[in-house]
Amino acid sequence: MVQLSASACLLGGLFGLFLLAPVLTALTPASMCTPLRTLSESLSHRRRYMKHNFPINYTIRVHQKELFKLKNISRMRLRVEGLKDFILQRLWFEVNQGVLKKILRVLPERHPSRPYTSELERRFRDVEGVFVQSHPPEVFQQELPETIQDIWDRLTEEPDRVPESSWRFASPKSLLDNLYRTMYCLFSECFESKEVQEDYCGVSYWRKGRKKDLQPES
């Protein structure tokens, strides 16, 4: 009976992993597309609020790991064998949550870009909420690949414990550019074109002359 119970537990565990596997490899849940597109629409006005309303060459201090670009995604996919988009999506939320907070922190209450940034952060949190609800709690408890865990640990380190060499300076607009482009890369199913299949993870897609299609200005 003991052997039977052990076998049953083993089979149960394997069955549980089998059920979780599709969750980690599946496409972006359809429920996320509406809030993602709403966030995308808000981000399409970032030039007006993050460039025109700031002094020339204005920058804020961020952690080097918060400079989350398409090339960072490409490198992680090369370094971590079998890296799932779900893991990168979790990291994307962690990175940009910090980015938006840092931008808000430097904006006085009466700054013309503060209402926009506050609304942007609210919409970002809406997307994150749907993301969490779209996956079983167990997947958020799973161990992260070492490379990703290292980045996560650095991002969540107390600011006064971060070495000076780990800080960088970036313009608010460039940070939102990164957020926007990596969002299209990691949640591409929600932004598919009916005419052609686009590679949103490719730097060439975002070069001057092509990005205007996804960046309407008000």
Secondary structure, 3 states (H helix, E strand, C coil): CHHHHHHHHHHHHHHHHHHHHHHHHCCCCHHHHHHHHHHHHHHCCHHHHHHHCCCCCCCEEEEHHHCCCHHHHHHHHHHCCCCCHHHHHHHHHHHHHHHHHHHHHCCCCCCCCHHHHHHHHHHHHHHHHHHHHCCCHHHHCCCCCHHHHHHHHHHCCCHHHCCHHHEEEECHHHHHHHHHHHHHHHCHHHHCCCCCCCCCCCHHHHCCCCHHHHCCCC
